[in-house]
Amino acid sequence: MNAIKVSPKYQIVIPLAVREALQLHPGENIRVLQYENRIELIPERPVKSARGFLKGINTMIEREKDRV
């Protein structure tokens, strides 16, 4: 776990290892959520970036008769 410090202007620096792991780049948007007593930062990704992430998934599942 990385520790960061809040600047006098309430700014933070995301550690390099986290930026690289999440492939963050300058100018990208990040959602900030407060959940109970913590802050969560969630990168916004374009919908097009999800294209193909289910490639190879098995679509041949048995369905219930009332769900077809």
C-alpha positions in Angstrom: 0.0 0.0 0.0 1.3 3.4 -0.9 0.9 6.4 1.3 0.4 9.9 -0.2 0.2 13.4 1.3 -2.5 16.0 0.6 -0.9 19.3 -0.4 -2.1 22.6 1.0 -4.2 23.0 -2.1 -5.8 19.6 -1.5 -3.9 18.0 -4.4 -2.5 14.5 -4.4 0.0 12.6 -6.6 -0.9 9.1 -7.8 2.1 6.9 -7.3 4.0 5.9 -10.4 3.4 2.1 -9.9 -0.4 2.7 -9.7 -0.4 5.0 -12.8 1.5 2.4 -14.8 -0.7 -0.5 -13.6 -3.9 1.4 -14.5 -2.4 3.0 -17.6 -3.3 6.5 -16.6 -2.3 9.4 -18.7 -2.3 13.2 -18.1 -5.7 14.8 -18.8 -7.8 11.6 -18.2 -10.9 11.9 -16.0 -11.2 10.0 -12.7 -14.4 9.7 -10.7 -14.1 10.3 -7.0 -16.4 8.5 -4.7 -16.8 8.6 -1.0 -17.7 5.2 0.5 -18.1 5.2 4.2 -14.8 6.4 5.6 -12.7 6.1 2.5 -12.1 7.8 -0.9 -12.2 5.7 -4.1 -10.7 6.9 -7.4 -12.1 5.2 -10.5 -10.7 6.0 -14.0 -13.3 6.8 -16.6 -12.8 4.7 -19.7 -14.5 5.2 -23.1 -17.0 2.5 -23.9 -15.1 1.6 -27.1 -12.2 0.4 -24.9 -14.3 -2.5 -23.7 -14.7 -3.8 -27.2 -13.6 -7.4 -27.5 -13.1 -8.0 -23.8 -15.5 -11.0 -23.9 -13.8 -12.5 -26.9 -13.7 -16.3 -26.6 -16.5 -16.5 -24.0 -18.6 -19.7 -24.2 -22.1 -18.6 -25.3 -23.5 -22.2 -25.5 -25.2 -22.4 -22.1 -28.4 -24.2 -21.4 -31.2 -21.8 -20.7 -34.4 -22.3 -18.7 -37.4 -22.8 -21.0 -39.1 -19.7 -19.8 -36.0 -17.5 -20.4 -35.5 -18.2 -24.1 
